[in-house]
Amino acid sequence: MAPTITVSAANQKQIATYPREYALFRQLDHTHKGKIPLQEATEYIKKYGSSSAQLKAGEVSFEELATALHKQGSKDGQGNTLAYAARDSGGHLSPFAFDRRELRDDDVRIQITHCGICHSDLHQIKNEWGASNYPMVPGHEIIGIITAVGPKVKNFKVGDRAGVGCLVDSCQECEQCTKSKEEQFCAKAVQTYNMKNFDGTPTYGGYSTQYVLTERFTLHIPENLEMKSTAPLLCAGITTYSPLMHYGLNKPGMKIGVIGLGGLGHMAVKIAKAMGVEVTVFSTSENKRAEALKTLKADHFVVSKDEEQMNKIADTLDGMIDTVSAKHPLASYLSTLKVGGVVVMLGVPDEPMELPQGNIIMRRLRIGGSPIGGIKETQEMLNFCSKHNITCEVEEIGIDYVNKAMERLLKNDVHYRFVIDVQGSLIQ
């Protein structure tokens, strides 16, 4: 039998002293009993802690493990949270310290382990949508471990895996909040960053060491999903799951198309396939054929610039998920839809799209759109992904690489999502 260490339970004072190390311990402690394979603990210590620290098999106090996992952090700025922020529309990200709020009665505190980089982060830091506020800490694909809870929190406890998506609050009074449970449409919804909380303080995102928010907008992260590759589900996952559900494109045997095979597109393929849907991937070149068919298990691949290939699938699809954020001709794609079919727009091109009204009218086609989902639906998506073991294809980076990652993202040079290893590279 492989040697193990048995780690004593941490008390709240120790967790408050070593929040990052507690989050690492929680990731090691798969059984919730403090029993950890020694080799796995040693590998974590080498990666995240003191390379000179050594533990022996047997009983170990939490403080001993925390000391071994501890690494000297940054002294940049003053505040209880260390982050990377953009100061102006140049978009360069650099160290920034600030204070997260004290826990309210219904709040949870999450020690962030990983945060995905969404393409919208790039738009926001450069003020390309015209509503950016600085300093700005991006990030709305947040994964971590809960290290503290308020006295009225009912659904989470210290040690739980938790996530934060694009929303952190809403009015809780309108029809979208109380009846449909689609807080994304609440006129007063508070986004995870680049907005104001109801108390007037700015929201700062997940390129940071911790997040504090109400439990109403906190998500349970299933135990079987890998932390780093689950983070993008909180945006890319729900952005593709929600339209498949809302527009009824989730029924086994249906045929749908996916335009574009990037961060959103590859998630649309994975989720639709798990629903039992027949999937055709559209791309402008042959480059991604093997990836689409062999890796992602799409059923068909079509080069959209090849008229012969497009003609072969005319009038065959029930619907289409369009993930492309650049201007592109829609007419040829619409010809692949059956009468009454729907194309759902997820990307936001810089210029308005040209719509072939005649084709839309004569074949009763529908043009729809979809943003993210509400908290209830996002949790349903996570549970669905857990059941089918679906995660995102990611490239893990350190925080010091984030500006280079933004340059590559601008060129679509990523497979398929960058994820920041916060716990390994942003240390306070």
C-alpha positions in Angstrom: 0.0 0.0 0.0 1.3 3.5 -1.0 2.3 5.6 2.0 -0.1 8.3 3.1 -0.3 11.3 5.5 -3.2 11.9 7.7 -3.8 15.7 8.2 -5.5 17.0 11.3 -8.6 19.2 10.7 -8.0 22.9 10.4 -9.8 25.3 12.7 -11.1 28.6 11.4 -8.2 30.6 12.8 -5.8 28.5 10.9 -7.8 28.7 7.7 -7.9 32.5 8.1 -4.1 32.5 8.5 -3.5 30.1 5.6 -6.4 30.5 3.2 -4.4 29.6 0.1 -2.8 26.6 1.8 -6.2 25.5 3.1 -7.6 25.6 -0.5 -4.6 23.4 -1.7 -5.2 21.0 1.2 -8.9 20.8 0.3 -8.0 19.8 -3.3 -5.6 17.1 -2.0 -8.1 15.8 0.5 -10.4 13.9 -1.9 -12.0 11.8 0.8 -12.7 14.6 3.2 -11.0 12.6 5.9 -7.6 14.2 5.8 -5.9 11.1 4.4 -3.7 12.0 1.4 -1.2 9.9 -0.6 2.3 11.1 0.4 3.5 11.2 -3.2 0.6 13.5 -4.2 1.2 15.8 -1.3 4.9 15.9 -2.1 4.1 16.9 -5.8 1.8 19.7 -4.5 4.5 20.9 -2.2 7.1 21.0 -5.0 4.7 22.9 -7.3 3.0 25.3 -4.9 5.1 25.5 -1.8 8.6 25.2 -0.4 10.7 22.9 -2.6 12.9 22.1 0.4 10.0 21.0 2.7 9.6 17.3 3.2 6.8 15.4 5.0 6.9 11.8 6.2 4.2 9.3 6.2 1.9 9.3 9.2 0.0 12.0 11.1 0.7 15.6 10.2 -0.9 18.7 11.6 -2.6 21.1 9.3 -0.1 23.7 10.3 2.8 21.5 9.2 1.2 20.9 5.8 0.4 24.6 5.5 3.9 25.6 6.2 5.2 23.2 3.6 2.7 24.5 1.0 3.5 28.1 1.9 5.3 30.3 -0.5 6.5 33.9 -0.1 4.0 36.2 -1.7 4.0 39.7 -3.2 4.1 42.9 -1.1 2.5 45.0 -3.9 0.1 47.6 -2.5 -2.2 47.6 0.6 -5.3 45.5 0.9 -6.6 42.0 1.8 -6.7 41.0 -1.9 -4.0 40.9 -4.5 -5.0 41.1 -8.2 -4.0 42.1 -11.7 -5.8 45.2 -13.0 -5.9 47.4 -16.1 -5.5 51.1 -15.3 -6.6 52.5 -18.7 -7.8 51.6 -22.2 -4.3 50.5 -23.1 -5.4 47.3 -21.4 -2.0 46.4 -19.8 -2.6 44.4 -16.6 -0.3 44.8 -13.6 -0.4 44.1 -9.8 -3.1 45.8 -7.9 -4.1 45.4 -4.2 -7.6 46.3 -2.8 -9.9 45.3 0.0 -12.8 42.8 -0.4 -15.7 43.6 1.9 -16.1 42.0 5.3 -18.4 39.0 5.3 -22.1 39.9 5.5 -24.6 37.4 7.1 -25.3 35.7 3.8 -21.8 36.0 2.2 -19.2 33.4 1.4 -15.5 34.0 0.9 -13.9 32.0 -1.9 -10.1 31.5 -2.1 -9.6 31.5 -5.9 -7.7 28.7 -7.4 -8.2 29.3 -11.1 -9.8 31.9 -13.3 -10.6 31.6 -17.0 -9.9 34.3 -19.5 -13.0 35.2 -21.6 -12.7 37.1 -24.9 -15.0 39.7 -23.3 -12.2 40.4 -20.8 -10.1 41.6 -23.7 -12.9 43.8 -25.0 -13.4 45.3 -21.5 -9.9 46.1 -20.5 -9.5 48.0 -23.8 -12.8 49.8 -23.5 -13.9 48.4 -26.9 -17.5 48.4 -25.7 -17.3 52.0 -24.4 -18.3 51.4 -20.8 -15.1 50.4 -19.0 -14.3 51.7 -15.5 -10.7 51.7 -14.2 -8.9 50.3 -12.4 -10.5 47.1 -13.7 -9.8 43.6 -12.4 -11.3 41.2 -15.1 -12.4 37.6 -14.7 -15.9 36.0 -14.5 -14.9 32.3 -14.8 -13.9 31.8 -11.1 -13.2 28.5 -9.3 -12.1 28.1 -5.7 -12.6 26.8 -2.2 -14.8 28.4 0.4 -12.8 29.5 3.4 -15.4 31.4 5.4 -19.2 31.8 5.5 -21.6 34.2 7.1 -23.9 33.2 10.0 -27.0 32.9 7.8 -25.4 30.9 5.0 -27.4 27.7 4.5 -26.2 26.0 1.3 -22.4 26.2 1.6 -19.8 25.4 4.2 -16.1 25.9 4.6 -14.2 23.5 2.4 -16.8 23.4 -0.4 -15.7 23.8 -4.0 -17.4 26.9 -5.4 -17.6 29.0 -8.5 -18.6 32.5 -9.6 -19.8 33.2 -13.1 -20.8 36.5 -14.8 -23.3 37.7 -12.1 -22.9 38.4 -8.4 -26.2 40.1 -7.5 -29.5 41.3 -8.8 -32.6 43.2 -7.5 -34.4 40.0 -6.3 -37.7 41.8 -6.9 -38.4 41.9 -10.6 -40.1 39.1 -12.6 -36.8 37.8 -14.0 -35.4 37.4 -10.5 -38.5 36.0 -8.7 -40.4 34.0 -11.4 -38.3 33.0 -14.3 -35.1 32.8 -12.3 -33.2 34.4 -15.2 -31.3 37.1 -13.3 -29.2 37.8 -16.4 -32.2 39.8 -17.7 -32.7 41.8 -14.5 -32.3 45.5 -15.2 -30.3 45.9 -12.0 -28.1 42.8 -12.3 -24.6 43.3 -11.0 -21.8 41.8 -13.1 -18.8 40.2 -11.5 -16.5 43.0 -12.6 -16.6 46.5 -14.1 -19.9 47.4 -12.3 -21.0 48.9 -9.0 -22.4 46.9 -6.2 -25.7 48.2 -4.7 -23.6 49.9 -2.0 -21.7 51.8 -4.6 -18.4 50.0 -4.4 -16.8 48.6 -7.6 -17.0 45.0 -8.5 -13.5 43.5 -9.1 -13.2 40.1 -10.9 -11.4 36.9 -10.6 -7.8 37.8 -11.6 -7.4 38.0 -7.9 -6.7 35.9 -4.8 -10.3 35.9 -3.3 -13.9 36.8 -3.9 -16.7 37.6 -1.5 -20.3 37.5 -2.5 -23.8 36.4 -1.4 -24.5 32.7 -1.4 -27.4 33.3 -3.8 -25.0 33.8 -6.7 -22.5 31.2 -5.6 -22.3 27.9 -7.5 -21.5 24.4 -6.3 -18.7 22.8 -8.3 -19.1 19.0 -8.6 -16.3 17.0 -7.1 -15.6 14.9 -10.2 -14.7 17.9 -12.4 -11.1 19.1 -12.6 -10.9 22.6 -11.2 -8.9 24.4 -13.9 -10.8 23.0 -16.9 -14.2 23.6 -15.1 -13.6 27.4 -14.7 -14.6 28.3 -18.3 -17.9 26.4 -17.9 -19.1 29.4 -15.9 -19.2 31.5 -19.0 -18.5 29.4 -22.2 -20.4 26.4 -20.8 -23.6 28.3 -19.8 -23.5 30.5 -22.9 -23.9 27.4 -25.1 -26.0 25.3 -22.8 -28.7 27.9 -22.3 -29.6 28.5 -26.0 -29.7 24.7 -26.7 -32.2 24.4 -23.9 -34.3 27.6 -24.5 -34.7 27.0 -28.3 -35.4 23.3 -27.9 -32.3 22.1 -29.7 -31.6 19.6 -27.0 -33.7 16.6 -28.2 -31.9 13.4 -29.1 -31.8 12.9 -32.8 -32.0 16.5 -33.7 -29.5 18.0 -36.2 -27.7 21.2 -35.4 -24.8 23.2 -36.8 -22.1 25.0 -34.8 -20.4 27.9 -36.6 -16.9 28.5 -35.3 -14.7 26.1 -33.2 -13.3 28.3 -30.5 -13.9 28.6 -26.8 -17.7 28.8 -27.3 -17.9 26.5 -30.3 -16.1 23.5 -28.8 -18.3 23.7 -25.7 -21.4 23.8 -27.9 -20.2 20.6 -29.6 -19.4 18.8 -26.4 -22.7 19.7 -24.7 -24.9 19.1 -27.8 -23.3 15.7 -28.3 -24.0 14.7 -24.7 -27.6 15.7 -25.3 -27.8 13.1 -28.1 -27.9 15.7 -30.9 -26.2 15.2 -34.3 -23.7 18.0 -34.7 -22.2 19.6 -37.9 -19.2 21.9 -37.4 -18.8 24.8 -39.8 -15.3 26.3 -40.3 -13.8 28.5 -43.0 -10.9 26.0 -43.6 -9.9 22.4 -43.3 -7.5 23.1 -40.5 -9.9 22.0 -37.7 -11.5 19.0 -39.3 -9.5 16.4 -37.3 -10.0 18.3 -34.1 -13.8 18.5 -34.7 -14.4 14.9 -35.8 -11.8 12.9 -33.8 -11.2 14.9 -30.6 -14.6 16.5 -30.1 -16.6 13.7 -31.8 -18.7 16.0 -34.0 -20.6 14.0 -36.6 -19.8 16.1 -39.6 -17.5 18.9 -40.7 -18.2 21.4 -43.4 -15.9 24.0 -44.9 -18.3 27.0 -45.2 -16.4 28.5 -48.2 -16.9 25.3 -50.2 -20.1 25.7 -52.1 -20.4 22.0 -53.0 -20.1 21.0 -49.3 -22.7 23.6 -48.3 -25.1 22.5 -51.0 -25.0 18.9 -49.8 -26.4 19.8 -46.4 -29.0 22.3 -47.6 -32.3 22.1 -45.7 -31.1 19.5 -43.2 -30.5 21.2 -39.9 -33.1 22.0 -37.1 -31.0 24.8 -35.7 -27.6 26.4 -35.6 -25.4 28.0 -32.8 -23.4 30.8 -34.3 -20.4 31.6 -32.0 -18.5 33.9 -34.4 -17.8 37.4 -33.2 -16.6 38.8 -36.5 -18.8 39.9 -39.4 -19.6 37.0 -41.7 -22.1 36.2 -44.4 -25.2 34.6 -42.9 -27.1 33.7 -46.1 -25.2 30.5 -47.0 -25.6 29.2 -43.4 -29.3 29.9 -43.4 -29.7 27.7 -46.5 -28.7 24.7 -44.4 -31.7 25.1 -42.1 -35.0 23.3 -42.5 -38.2 25.3 -42.8 -38.8 26.9 -39.4 -35.2 26.4 -38.3 -33.4 28.8 -36.0 -30.0 30.3 -35.9 -28.9 31.6 -32.4 -26.3 34.4 -32.3 -23.8 34.2 -29.5 -21.0 36.4 -30.9 -21.2 40.2 -31.1 -19.6 41.4 -34.4 -18.1 44.9 -34.6 -20.4 45.7 -37.5 -24.1 44.9 -37.9 -24.9 41.7 -39.8 -26.7 41.7 -43.1 -29.9 39.6 -43.0 -31.3 38.0 -46.2 -34.9 38.8 -45.4 -36.4 37.0 -48.4 -34.9 33.6 -47.3 -36.0 34.2 -43.7 -39.5 35.1 -44.7 -40.2 32.5 -47.3 -38.8 29.6 -45.2 -40.2 30.9 -41.8 -36.7 30.9 -40.3 -36.0 32.4 -36.9 -33.0 34.6 -35.8 -32.4 34.4 -32.1 -29.8 35.5 -29.6 -28.8 34.4 -26.1 -26.4 35.7 -23.4 -25.5 33.7 -20.3 -28.1 31.9 -18.1 -29.4 32.5 -14.7 -28.0 31.0 -11.5 -30.5 28.1 -11.4 -29.7 27.2 -15.0 -26.0 27.6 -14.5 -26.1 25.1 -11.7 -28.1 22.7 -13.9 -25.4 23.1 -16.6 -22.7 22.2 -14.1 -24.6 19.2 -12.9 -25.2 18.1 -16.5 -21.4 18.5 -17.2 -20.7 16.5 -14.1 -22.9 13.7 -15.2 -21.3 13.5 -18.7 -17.8 14.4 -17.5 -17.6 17.5 -19.7 -15.0 20.2 -19.2 -13.2 22.8 -21.3 -10.0 22.3 -23.2 -7.6 24.8 -21.6 -4.1 26.1 -21.6 -3.0 26.9 -18.0 -0.9 30.0 -17.5 0.7 31.9 -14.7 -0.6 35.4 -13.9 2.7 36.9 -15.1 1.8 35.6 -18.6 -1.6 37.3 -18.8 -0.6 40.2 -21.0 1.0 37.8 -23.5 -2.1 35.7 -23.3 -4.2 38.7 -24.2 -2.0 39.3 -27.3 -2.5 35.7 -28.3 -6.2 35.8 -27.7 -6.5 38.8 -30.0 -5.0 36.5 -32.7 -7.2 33.5 -31.7 -4.0 31.7 -30.8 -5.4 29.6 -27.9 -6.7 26.0 -27.6 -9.4 26.7 -26.5 -9.4 28.8 -23.3 -6.6 30.3 -21.2 -7.0 29.6 -17.5 -4.9 31.4 -14.9 -3.4 29.3 -12.2 -4.2 31.8 -9.5 -3.1 29.7 -6.5 0.3 29.0 -8.1 1.2 32.4 -9.4 -0.8 35.2 -7.6 0.4 34.8 -4.0 -0.2 37.4 -1.3 
